[in-house]
Amino acid sequence: MNHKISLHISGKILPVFLFCLFLLLSGCATYYMQNEAFNSYFLQGDMASAEKVLDKDKKSNKNKNRALFLLNKGTLSWMQQDYVSATNYFNEADLFIEDQRKNIGSEALAILTNPMARPYVPEDFENVMLNFYKALSYLEMGKTEEALVECRRVNEKLYALNDKYPKNYQNRYSDDAFAHTLMGLIYDSSGDSNNAFIAYRNAFNIYENNYLKNFNTPAPKQLKKDLVRTAYQTGLNQDYEFFKNKFGFDFETTDKSEGDVIFIWLSGLGPVKAEWSINFSAVNGRDGYLTMVNSEENVTLPFFVGNMDRRTKNSFSNLDFVRVAFPKYEERIPFYTSAEVFINDSVSYHLDKGEDLNAIAFKTLKDRMVREMANSLLRLATKQAIESYTRSKDENLGALISIFNAVTEKADTRNWQTLPHSIHYTRIRLKEGKHSVTLKVNSPNGGSKDQQIDLEVKAGNTRYFTFHNMESN
């Protein structure tokens, strides 16, 4: 990529510069800190108050943060069981994110300031989580075909996003195992054992080959049970014997007087973004290259500056080092990390972890930072080159540019902060009728909490129920 950079600063911009500096100094807090009231109400489960705060914040609905505004509105509606509104907000967010075009003005400002000047582009896992919420909403409304479409969209999006990245810099989160699992559950509930088996098998392979090593998430036991059962029901005897022997158990027979509940438990809240920075030394090389080096992180990135105009190239050659700010995730540790559902205080069903969104978030951001580190360094080198050139012409103005660069070197700390930390699930079999079950959630220190839940089941049918414990440390 050719970067043509021309450096020219007029004294006439000084008042504007100082005004921008004032604005930037007033916005040094992270995105999470800026939305403290909203996050506090959400964590307390006061969705109505959280929504009022969100609606009053005029900036949140502007183009720069509109994607996050719509995602949060969708989550709030979903939490309040308004699945029609939730679906509408998530649909709008989906279209907005997909149709969003590069904003030239924002890109130019971002080069001179920081990435938060641009409209927020969700992380890849955030981009597909809205489809997960849409699928759950459709299931609550009894629209299984629409839910299947959203499950397919999860992996279609991931494939399309990953195809755009260089081959050696693609995401480890390249396929979503739980989306395949949910597809299997939906096919299963409609009596389509063949497609259910295929979806379950795809999910199992992703857990085995990707999720276990990258996100420390093994295949859930419930998935294994359903895989064995649907292999048998489909008449795939070889697969049935293979998985039965591999897992060490057979499937349980069903009673026609019973119905199923797919119980999905969302635990905690996902991580929030903060900021960290590292220093790079500038080494002038041969053939028009400038190399940025950080020995501690073992990072070496060459930039071709030979195609820049002489004045700009000389400014780059005067660089000694640059400090680059990157976003980092900070985990919000769930207070409750495991759960069981008790039937009549006797029979219990353990909820298996199907998706560790926290782990996926950390790995996805790391993969993106590797891809974008060069752009971040170019941005910083450009800012410091401007400073160097300005100092050569006007020491005072150069000093102001130095302050401006220091203040504006910020990472983009925006993220979708109402997502869960992880997703767990199980299948519960109940006799037809109304039941009161107990969800027991457990903390690592031995504490626990019970939640009574009323469920109504029809024989031969499957219903979906989702519960979210947001308590986090």
PyMOL commands that set and color helices and strands:
alter all, ss='L'
color gray80, all
select helices_A, chain A and resi 11-25+31-34+36-44+47-56+58-61+63-79+83-99+104-112+115-117+124-140+144-163+167-169+177-189+193-215+221-233+237-247+310-317+357-393+395-408
alter helices_A, ss='H'
color red, helices_A
select strands_A, chain A and resi 258-267+272-284+289-294+299-304+321-330+338-343+347-350+352-356+422-431+433-442+448-457+462-469
alter strands_A, ss='S'
color yellow, strands_A
deselect
rebuild
show_as cartoon
